[in-house]
């Protein structure tokens, strides 16, 4: 795989964005500032400590052993400090390598400075910075080998420097002298590696806690937003259901009353000269129908108002009798009630009874509109213990049916399926579904139309 392809694959596999991944590998301004600050502080101490000791020799408790400025040991120490500081530029990309390299420099410097120098301790400053940067940016589980290696190198470099500083005694073996200086090296390693590591881990843990808290807040915010969206969706669904219910009510009112008014007006127009008495009766029926539609509309509008409670009469199965009586003026409507050993519609809930009333109302209106002159039979079969069955059946039209452009109705074959037959049949099916009833519609063998609604009882244990 080509280097560019391998880099792209690593970026794609990283859960962070490509910008963040590439940003970790680029040289940032903070990296330069850290390296420059470390170099400046090291150089300032290298130049400032000797004059300070010369002005007050008792500051350190003893004369400071340091090479002359510009001498070879001084230059070696300077180059070592600058090399350690320059290595910090790569601390973001290769923190472990920078840490080991920075800890190895003091070993080299200790071997190149003859006679040693008290300024050798300055080489621990870049090591401290490298430990902090590595511990903050790399997981401890991956960093511990580099930390151990850095601690060993700092210990060896400091111990070697102490041996050189105290003077090589050829009467003692070098390894023995080195072993005696190990305590000073361990102390230097603890100060240069151990303590900065503890501080960096504390800083990192606080950063992780803050990040976790921010993530939790973000998750809670997202959860709250999701809850708000879900609530809005529920409200929208409820509004849609209410709008559908209002549309059904408006259609039921318009289909029943207004179609009856239109038919009776046509009859009155023909009777006004030939049969004035019947025409007057028709006008009375039109007035009653108009009053009824106004009352229904007033109740429906009252449901939409929020400034006062709406009074609404709930239609029941018993109201189908009055419904048939009012429909007899415009059609030949017959009612048959098959009673059981209990009250009519006993055990049928109010919503189911309203669905039965609206179904009968819609079926009668459709029969008058699409099958004028046909005999309509309304049957209430209440003999079963577990259900009530309503059937509205009309014969074939006695006069010519509407033109082909007119919508299909109960007097014409209509394909089954949701929404078949226009808003009337769709409203019937929606009401039946709401109350768990079963609706069947279709043609009869003689060319008529039949609507059957079966309603289950909420309390089927009625009196036999």
Helices and strands as residue ranges (DSSP letters): H 3-13, H 18-25, H 29-55, G 57-59, H 72-87, G 88-90, H 95-112, G 118-122, H 123-137, H 140-166, H 174-180, H 182-189, I 190-194, H 195-253, I 254-258, H 259-274, H 276-304, H 319-327, E 332-338, H 350-370, E 375-381, E 387-394, H 423-434, E 438-443, E 449-456
